[in-house]
Amino acid sequence: MRLSALLNAARPRLPPGYRHGLWPPDSMAARLRNPPGQRRRKVFVEPIAKDDWKVFKGDTVQVLAGKDAGKQGMVTQVVQARNWVVVEGLNTHYRYVNRTAKYSGTYIASEAPLLLSQISLVDPEDRKPTEVEWRYTEEGERVRVSLRSGRILPVPPQPHKDGIVPEQWIDGPKDTSKEDALAKTYRPSLKTFEEEIMDAMGIVETRRAKKSYWY
């Protein structure tokens, strides 16, 4: 089986009419909002190829429309299926959580997503919004380049699904180092497992098997 087929088999299969939100498709919150058999109005999203996506988690962007227009913040979440980005501390609305008949609940602020057309990346040279495009350097590396200043905007280190950023990971006392994991400690031999144990412990076998005949 090809590797692409294995990777596609590992991904969760979404039912027809599934509506993406701010939760991962395999989370309990997403399952409660997309129960099986429920038909919902289709949401039309402008298609953007995965290779053409330019905004990532950790980028600094400026809001172009809405009540927070002109403010800048860091992207904390990206939902490419809906062309959404969530900016830290911007486009917030207040709501009650854990509200019951006997308990008034907790009044909290939550950040609503913004469309990709409502934000723009910030040029680090003058801290102003700019358009970017993908280009290739002389070494063949694909980078984002600001169209205003020509400066390269490096992509921030992206975390894995478990939330770990490999570039920022620091090994702990119980973590196996890369050198130990890649070290070759096995030496192939024609001996059986029992014979290797006997050689390691200095056991000498003096017994001899009794001759047997097939006839």
Salt bridges, closest charged atoms under 4 A:
ASP59 OD2 - ARG144 NH1 2.84
ASP68 OD1 - LYS71 NZ 3.44
ASP123 OD2 - ARG148 NH1 3.96
ASP126 OD2 - ARG148 NH1 2.68
GLU133 OE2 - ARG135 NE 2.53
ASP199 OD2 - LYS191 NZ 2.32
GLU205 OE2 - ARG207 NE 2.88
